[in-house]
Each structure stands twice: as structure tokens, then as C-alpha cells.
Amino acid sequence: MYNSLIRLDGKKILITGVSRPMGIGATLAKRFAEAGAEVVVHGFSDYDMTTNHLTAMPDGTETVVNLLNNQGLKVAAVTSSDLEVPGNAEKVISEAVAELGYLDGLVLNHTNGESVEIGNWTPEHIDPILHVNVRASMMMIQSFVSQVDTTKDNAITLFTSGQYLSPMVKEIAYCVSKEAIICLCKQTAHLLGDKNIRVNCVNPGPNDTGYCFGEDYKNVAKMFPSGRWGTPDDTADLLLFLHSSYAKWITGQIIASDGGVRESW
């Protein structure tokens, strides 16, 4: 067990983007549950199966939940769904609230992305990325806010990428969506402060989740001062802090927990 001194006892948290055992989402679910939180997760394995992630699998969310339950951890899943479809984002929140009674934590870890160079951009490429990464996040935050107990400490964590630190020119639609998430964090942190909702945004840098191999893997590792990739546990260390009472005075922040990686894609 990591960081046992950081406890989330009594917290009820929804984590999205949980569908691969090696992923950030699965690790967050495990670490939050180990820290005492009641956790509900959402994922969409059909999307994962279109990627080159090593641990992508059909029914991945259910597999992750079963693995964690078998370890004695209290984690449940809501219905798998495509967040590109209008209305599904709100349904995820309502199902999570039905499962736990209420939510005081929201971790929006889901993402959609594809490398497409200029000259090949199409609405069919751009729209799903913007709908999943931006629109769904906005609708989930809105639904989350409608059910919070404003007398308690509530926290939302969003995920951006490294596009605000250096160019990622082969993934511009993805970068645009992640830059919008930074804006969403800053605006909602100001908007929701009087409701006792803290909103922060994390750039986890490249995490070793089973999508990069061979010489590419070695070359990325060399971009970190430590000579190693970031891991989902590195990301979870920060997220545990942000959803704990230790972070009660931290909101509206864009936090690069990226190991000092020298990014240039």
C-alpha cells in the first residue's frame, strides 16, 4: 500500500477512463479504495480496442473492478458507455450517485485522441475528440455540481497534457481539447469556489501504461532527467493529495507532475 498516511475515508468518488489494468484510471481506483474511499468507475472498452494499448480488452472495466474486488477493495462500475453520445455523460453521474448516494469527488480521466497531421484533418477526426474530452467533461461537472453537499469539501480533478509546455504538432485536435480543459479548470474553480468545490488540472506527463515499445520506449525514457518513464502510481500520489484535506487550499491550479520530462513530439 502506498502513502498510507493520506486517507480518503468517507469520500465517495467517481473516476472515469477506467478500462485497462495497466492504465492510470485503474491505478487511481485501486489507490483511492486502499485509502478508504468508496469508488465508482466508468470506462468504454470499445474505444480501447481501437488503440495499441497492451492491456486493451473487451469488458475491461468489469475486469478491473473484479480484480480490485478480489483484493477486498470497494469499487463498483456504472454502465459502460460512449461519452461522445449526447446524454451519456449525465447518465454516468446519475448512476454513480444512485450507487453511492452522493459524490464528493470527481476524477475526469477519460480521453479520446488520435495522431493526424495537417492536411488530413476532418470533422470525423476532430469532433469525437472535442465531444469526449471537452463536452462530456463540461456536462459531467454540471451534473456533479447539482448533487453536491456544499457544506462538505468537494474536489474535481481534470487531466490535461503537455501541449501548454511544448508543441505536440501531430495531435493538434487532442491538444486543442486539452488546452480547453485548462480553461475549464480555471473558470470552474472560480465559479464553484463558494460551493466548496475545488477544481484542479493535472498534466501527468508520459505514463508507462502499455502503449509504447522498443526503441520508442527507450527514447522517451531518456527524455526524463531520472531516465525512467512516469508511472500511474506517480500520478496517483498527486491525486490522493488533491482529494484529501491536505489540499483544502488548492484550487484552479494546473499541475505538471511529469518528472521534468523534456517534451518535444
C-alpha positions as CSV (number, residue, x, y, z in Angstrom):
1,M,0.0,0.0,0.0
2,Y,1.3,3.5,-0.9
3,N,1.0,6.7,1.1
4,S,-1.0,5.1,3.9
5,L,-0.9,8.4,5.8
6,I,-3.1,10.1,3.2
7,R,-6.6,8.9,3.9
8,L,-9.8,9.4,2.0
9,D,-12.1,7.6,4.5
10,G,-15.8,8.6,3.9
11,K,-15.1,10.0,0.4
12,K,-17.3,9.0,-2.5
13,I,-15.5,9.4,-5.8
14,L,-16.3,8.7,-9.4
15,I,-13.3,8.0,-11.7
16,T,-13.7,7.9,-15.5
17,G,-11.4,6.3,-18.0
18,V,-11.1,3.0,-16.2
19,S,-10.9,0.1,-18.6
20,R,-7.3,-1.2,-18.7
21,P,-5.5,-2.9,-15.8
22,M,-2.2,-1.0,-16.6
23,G,-4.0,2.3,-17.0
24,I,-3.9,5.5,-14.8
25,G,-7.7,5.1,-14.1
26,A,-7.3,1.5,-12.8
27,T,-4.4,2.6,-10.6
28,L,-6.4,5.6,-9.3
29,A,-9.3,3.3,-8.4
30,K,-7.0,0.9,-6.5
31,R,-5.2,3.6,-4.6
32,F,-8.3,5.6,-3.7
33,A,-10.0,2.5,-2.5
34,E,-6.9,1.5,-0.5
35,A,-7.1,4.9,1.1
36,G,-10.6,4.3,2.3
37,A,-12.7,6.0,-0.4
38,E,-15.8,4.4,-1.9
39,V,-15.1,4.3,-5.6
40,V,-17.3,4.1,-8.7
41,V,-15.7,3.8,-12.1
42,H,-16.7,4.3,-15.7
43,G,-15.0,3.1,-18.9
44,F,-15.6,2.3,-22.5
45,S,-13.5,-0.7,-23.7
46,D,-14.8,-0.5,-27.2
47,Y,-12.6,2.6,-27.7
48,D,-9.6,1.0,-26.1
49,M,-9.9,-1.9,-28.6
50,T,-9.2,0.6,-31.4
51,T,-5.8,1.6,-29.8
52,N,-2.5,-0.1,-29.5
53,H,-2.6,-0.3,-25.7
54,L,-1.1,-3.6,-24.5
55,T,-3.9,-4.3,-22.0
56,A,-6.9,-3.2,-24.0
57,M,-9.6,-5.9,-23.7
58,P,-13.3,-6.3,-24.2
59,D,-15.2,-5.7,-20.9
60,G,-12.0,-4.1,-19.5
61,T,-13.9,-2.0,-16.9
62,E,-15.6,-5.1,-15.4
63,T,-12.2,-6.9,-15.4
64,V,-10.6,-4.1,-13.5
65,V,-13.4,-4.0,-11.0
66,N,-13.4,-7.8,-10.4
67,L,-9.6,-7.7,-9.9
68,L,-10.0,-4.9,-7.2
69,N,-13.0,-6.6,-5.6
70,N,-11.0,-9.8,-5.3
71,Q,-8.4,-7.8,-3.4
72,G,-11.1,-6.7,-0.9
73,L,-11.4,-3.2,-2.3
74,K,-14.8,-1.4,-2.5
75,V,-15.0,-0.5,-6.2
76,A,-18.1,-0.6,-8.4
77,A,-18.8,0.2,-12.1
78,V,-21.5,2.1,-13.8
79,T,-22.7,1.1,-17.2
80,S,-20.1,1.3,-19.9
81,S,-20.9,3.9,-22.5
82,D,-19.5,6.1,-25.2
83,L,-19.2,9.7,-23.9
84,E,-19.4,11.0,-27.4
85,V,-23.1,10.2,-27.4
86,P,-25.2,13.2,-26.1
87,G,-26.7,12.4,-22.7
88,N,-24.3,9.6,-21.7
89,A,-22.1,11.9,-19.6
90,E,-25.0,12.9,-17.4
91,K,-26.1,9.3,-17.1
92,V,-22.7,8.4,-15.7
93,I,-23.1,10.9,-12.9
94,S,-26.7,9.8,-12.1
95,E,-25.7,6.1,-12.0
96,A,-22.8,6.8,-9.7
97,V,-25.0,8.9,-7.4
98,A,-27.5,6.0,-7.3
99,E,-24.7,3.6,-6.4
100,L,-23.1,5.7,-3.7
101,G,-25.9,8.0,-2.5
102,Y,-23.9,11.1,-3.4
103,L,-20.5,12.1,-4.8
104,D,-17.9,14.5,-3.3
105,G,-15.1,13.6,-5.7
106,L,-14.9,13.6,-9.5
107,V,-11.8,12.5,-11.4
108,L,-12.2,13.0,-15.2
109,N,-9.5,10.7,-16.5
110,H,-11.3,9.7,-19.8
111,T,-9.8,10.9,-23.1
112,N,-10.0,10.4,-26.8
113,G,-7.1,11.1,-29.1
114,E,-5.6,10.3,-32.5
115,S,-2.5,11.4,-34.3
116,V,-3.4,13.1,-37.5
117,E,-1.2,15.5,-39.4
118,I,-2.4,18.7,-41.0
119,G,-3.8,18.0,-44.4
120,N,-5.7,15.0,-43.1
121,W,-7.9,16.8,-40.6
122,T,-11.6,16.0,-41.0
123,P,-14.7,16.7,-38.9
124,E,-14.9,12.9,-38.3
125,H,-11.4,13.1,-36.7
126,I,-11.9,16.3,-34.8
127,D,-15.5,16.0,-33.4
128,P,-15.2,12.8,-31.3
129,I,-12.1,14.2,-29.6
130,L,-13.8,17.5,-28.7
131,H,-17.1,15.8,-27.7
132,V,-15.5,13.3,-25.4
133,N,-12.7,15.4,-23.9
134,V,-14.5,18.7,-23.6
135,R,-18.2,18.5,-23.9
136,A,-18.6,15.3,-21.8
137,S,-16.4,16.8,-19.1
138,M,-18.5,20.0,-19.0
139,M,-21.7,18.1,-18.8
140,M,-20.3,15.8,-16.0
141,I,-19.2,18.7,-14.0
142,Q,-22.6,20.3,-14.3
143,S,-24.3,17.2,-13.2
144,F,-21.8,16.7,-10.3
145,V,-22.4,20.2,-9.1
146,S,-26.2,19.7,-9.0
147,Q,-25.9,17.0,-6.3
148,V,-23.0,18.1,-4.1
149,D,-23.4,18.9,-0.4
150,T,-21.9,22.4,-0.3
151,T,-21.2,22.1,3.5
152,K,-18.6,19.5,2.7
153,D,-15.2,19.6,0.9
154,N,-15.7,18.6,-2.7
155,A,-13.0,18.1,-5.3
156,I,-12.8,17.8,-9.1
157,T,-9.6,16.8,-10.9
158,L,-9.2,17.2,-14.7
159,F,-6.4,15.9,-16.9
160,T,-4.5,17.9,-19.5
161,S,-1.4,17.0,-21.4
162,G,1.9,18.7,-22.2
163,Q,0.7,20.8,-25.1
164,Y,0.9,24.0,-23.0
165,L,4.6,23.4,-22.3
166,S,5.8,22.4,-25.8
167,P,4.3,21.6,-29.2
168,M,2.6,18.3,-30.0
169,V,2.0,19.1,-33.7
170,K,0.9,15.6,-34.8
171,E,-2.0,15.7,-32.3
172,I,-3.5,19.2,-32.7
173,A,-7.1,18.2,-32.2
174,Y,-6.2,16.4,-29.0
175,C,-4.0,19.4,-27.9
176,V,-6.9,21.8,-28.6
177,S,-9.2,19.7,-26.4
178,K,-6.6,19.5,-23.6
179,E,-6.0,23.3,-23.7
180,A,-9.8,23.7,-23.4
181,I,-9.6,21.5,-20.2
182,I,-7.1,24.0,-18.7
183,C,-9.6,26.8,-19.4
184,L,-12.4,24.7,-17.9
185,C,-10.4,24.2,-14.8
186,K,-9.6,27.8,-14.2
187,Q,-13.2,29.0,-15.0
188,T,-15.0,26.4,-12.9
189,A,-12.6,26.8,-10.0
190,H,-13.7,30.5,-9.8
191,L,-17.3,29.6,-10.4
192,L,-17.6,26.8,-7.9
193,G,-15.5,28.1,-5.0
194,D,-18.5,29.3,-3.0
195,K,-19.9,25.8,-3.3
196,N,-16.9,24.2,-1.6
197,I,-15.8,22.6,-4.8
198,R,-12.1,22.7,-5.6
199,V,-11.1,22.2,-9.2
200,N,-7.6,21.4,-10.3
201,C,-6.0,20.0,-13.5
202,V,-3.0,17.6,-13.7
203,N,-0.5,17.0,-16.5
204,P,0.8,13.6,-15.7
205,G,3.4,13.5,-18.5
206,P,4.1,10.3,-20.3
207,N,3.0,7.4,-18.1
208,D,4.0,3.8,-18.9
209,T,0.6,2.2,-19.4
210,G,1.5,-0.3,-22.1
211,Y,1.3,1.8,-25.3
212,C,4.9,2.4,-26.2
213,F,7.5,-0.3,-27.0
214,G,11.0,-1.0,-28.2
215,E,13.3,1.9,-29.3
216,D,10.5,4.4,-28.9
217,Y,10.1,3.4,-25.3
218,K,13.8,3.8,-24.6
219,N,13.9,7.2,-26.4
220,V,11.1,8.5,-24.3
221,A,12.7,7.3,-21.1
222,K,15.8,9.3,-22.0
223,M,13.7,12.5,-22.1
224,F,13.2,12.3,-18.3
225,P,16.0,13.6,-16.0
226,S,15.6,10.4,-14.0
227,G,15.9,8.2,-17.1
228,R,12.6,6.4,-16.5
229,W,9.0,6.8,-17.6
230,G,6.4,8.1,-15.2
231,T,4.0,5.5,-13.8
232,P,0.3,5.5,-12.9
233,D,1.4,5.3,-9.2
234,D,3.3,8.6,-9.6
235,T,0.1,10.2,-10.9
236,A,-2.0,8.5,-8.1
237,D,0.3,10.0,-5.4
238,L,-0.7,13.5,-6.5
239,L,-4.3,12.7,-7.0
240,L,-4.6,11.2,-3.5
241,F,-3.2,14.5,-2.1
242,L,-5.6,16.7,-4.2
243,H,-8.6,14.8,-3.0
244,S,-7.5,14.8,0.7
245,S,-7.9,17.5,3.3
246,Y,-4.2,18.4,2.8
247,A,-5.2,20.2,-0.4
248,K,-8.1,22.2,1.0
249,W,-6.5,25.5,-0.1
250,I,-5.5,24.4,-3.6
251,T,-7.9,25.2,-6.5
252,G,-7.7,26.5,-10.0
253,Q,-4.2,25.1,-10.5
254,I,-2.5,23.4,-13.5
255,I,0.0,21.0,-12.0
256,A,2.7,19.4,-14.1
257,S,3.5,16.1,-12.4
258,D,5.6,15.0,-15.3
259,G,9.1,14.1,-13.9
260,G,10.6,17.1,-15.6
261,V,10.3,15.5,-19.0
262,R,11.7,17.4,-21.9
263,E,8.7,17.1,-24.2
264,S,9.0,17.6,-28.0
265,W,6.7,15.5,-30.0
